[in-house]
Each structure stands twice: as structure tokens, then as C-alpha cells.
Amino acid sequence: MADLTTDLGRIKLKNPVMTASGTFGYGQEYDEFFPISELGAVVVKGIAPWQSHGNPTPRVAEVTSGMLNAIGLQGPGIDKFLKDDHYMPFLRKSGATVIVNIWGKKIEDYCEVAARLEAESEGIEALEINVSCPNVKEGGIAFGTDPVMMGKVVSAVRAVTKLPLITKLSPNVTKIADFAKAAEDAGSDMISLINTIPAMAIDIETFRPKIANITGGFSGPAIKPIAVRMVYEASKAVKIPVIGMGGIMTGEDAIEFFLAGAKAIAVGTAIFADPMAPIKVRDGINAWLDKKGFASLNEIIGAVKI
């Protein structure tokens, strides 16, 4: 069996397979299928200062080679997350490596959540900053589509916590390398990418959009080539570790991301079709490394031949 451990700087993982935020709930939902501590890390659904009920239904639609969703960042809010047995108390008992995704509508929201998690950080390995949220103070433009604004968010969060920070980059930009570098310069310890891509689907029988929000985030196998390209460009632009995601369904899919420069990957949409997907991806990575004669995952990171 190959050595699957991976070094993400301030985080060391037993294997490189994480769950993409928003696709794995808060872990408890999947613990009946396998011990979630077997994963490299569990990244929970986004946490804000308030409880969020999300968007009206329907919120999910299957589309060609992927999925469209507009869940609307539904979540329990920071108070319930820290106190309710279904959330952080359960995760502490699970033995899993836990990464908490955080979001807000203004910079102060991010800082509020980060400060609370810093104060009660037992069992929390890192924070992932979702910068794909609309900034209500700036007319609704997403934090992650303006490198200056994104840098301000990361810097502000960095000032209130010592926990390792991962900045989850938006794909909806013209040059991903610039945003990767801006996150690094602002104090992010890692970057993760890509988030979903805005898209739309219409029911030709009813003439109505397939989801109530009209548009939503597109994920799944169809976006993998885009994600691999962005991971490659980002990894060339920064010295901090890169976590890749976008359409990973198999171990072979994950290998492409490692060759492009990612040191870890996250499985997302595949989980909706198969709750065991993250474990199968982990085992698939190992099988491929064994088949090719590699003793360690580190041997193939960034090894694409250009």
C-alpha cells in the first residue's frame, strides 16, 4: 500500500481525500456508512453568524454530466453548530479531522464566526473561507471576484484567529492565478478550488427553470477539465498548498489533480450518487499508485509533463 499521507503545511493528513463543503452535511449523516475518521478531513457545510433556512425549493436538479444546486447556504448558525449534539460535539467525538467552512454577507460576519471558532477551537483543524458570497456592502458583488476585496476578507479573518486558513476560490474570474496569489499575500495558509459555476436549466414541458432560484451552481464531472486547469494555474502561482476539487468521481479523476499540483482533493457531487464515494476515491488513488509502482503520493504531485 502506498503512503497516502500529505503535508499541507500547518495540516498533516492521513490521506488526501476531503469532503467538499455543502456535500457531506456535518458528518453525522454519513457516519452510518463508514467511520468518517477514515477520511483525510471532513469539511462541514458553511457556518454564518445566523441560522439560514436557504432558498425555496426545488433547489437541486440533475443536468447533463452534473448537478445544479441553489441550496442557499442553509445552516444552523454558529451558536447551534457549537452547542447542538448533531454538529461540533458529535464531530469532536468522531475522531475526524474537522475543517469548518465559514461565510458572511460582510467582512464583519466572517470575523465574528472565526473569532467564535478560535475561542472554542478544540477539534477544529482549520477554517475554510467561502469568498463566493455576495458582499452586501458593495452592491452584491462576490468577495471572491475582486482580488482586493478578497484580500481584505482573508486579512481580517487572519487577524482574529490562529487556526490555519484555507481560502476557497471562485472559478468565476478571468485569471485564477491572480486570486490565488492575493489569498497567499493576505495570509491564507492554503487555497482550495474550484467552487461551483453559475448555470441554468429549463424544464421544456413547463417552460420554468428547474430550480426556484432560476440559476444555481453547476458541479459534477462536466466541470473537471475546468477545475484541473485552474488548479494547475493556481499551483504555479503560489507556494502554499493547493486543494483541488471539481467533478472528482473516481481515484483516477483525483490523480489528474495531483499531477496538476494539488496536494489534497475534495469529493463533492459524487457523494449525492454514492455515500461511499470518498472512501472509493481514496482506495482508487491507492490502487493506481500501487499499479504504477509509486511508493508515495508525494511522488506525483505537480508531476505533469508540459
Phi, psi and omega in degrees: 000133181289157176281112183263001180297148180221142184256112178256033180082263181276357177233135173244126182249146180290334173206164190273010187263118177246170172257142179282135182305135179094353183247355187230015182057229178240024174094318185298327181299334185252354183295340178285342180272323178196156177295118184293347176292348178286343180280159175299316177197150173254120176257116187279165174302153187302140180245129178241175178294342186235162172284137181235130180270353177079192184275163175294158179270158358288144185243353182224140175216136174281133179230176182304120176057032178174200185217145176247130178221147172219062181297323178087029177054045175299137180189166186279346186084161188296320182298307182293323180301318183282335188253325186287137184299341181281349187246245187298321177303319176296314183299323178298323181283338187288336184082004181283153170281119190250129173240129183256121176278133182235151179208169179191176180259348173211166186302323181299329179295314178302315182294322179299313180293315181299319180294320178295318180290326174298319182288335181232054192274002178304126178084000179255121184273327183194168174245140174249122183267116178274104182263013178273006181278148177286135180272107185294336180282343184243032175079014175095357177296138181294139178307321188280000178255007175229110185299328179291313179296318178300317178299323178295320178297311182298316180298318181295317178293320179302327184287342185249000180214149174262355179296147175302141182246134173245127175260120181270110188278147175278141176278355189272052182224162184277328182223097186297331181300323180295322181284324176299315180293321179297320178295316179298313182297331182277354176113009178289137180277337181208165169232150174232145181193147014245160170278182183289163182251129181302134183204175183212146175224142183238135175280114186283354175272321182260346183069013182255152173301148183286344174234149188296333181283358183076300176247162179204187180269127180268129179220173178113185188307327184296335183267359185302314180300325177295315181296317180299317179299315182291322177297318178300312182294320180293318182294333177284340186267342186231162175261343180283157181296148180245134176249122186257146177201158179134094175081017180283116180246335185222170175300323180296322175302315181298323181302321178303319181293320178296316179299328180283348177125355179288143176259348174207165180224164176233138178259134183231272186304327180304331182295330180293331179270331184209108180302338181272002186308314182299321179292319179295323177295315177303312181294326178293322176299313180298316181298320179294316179299317178297316181298323182272355177084020177271133181274341186213146175302323184302337182293339185249356182292121181073018188271009178302139181263115182254000000 
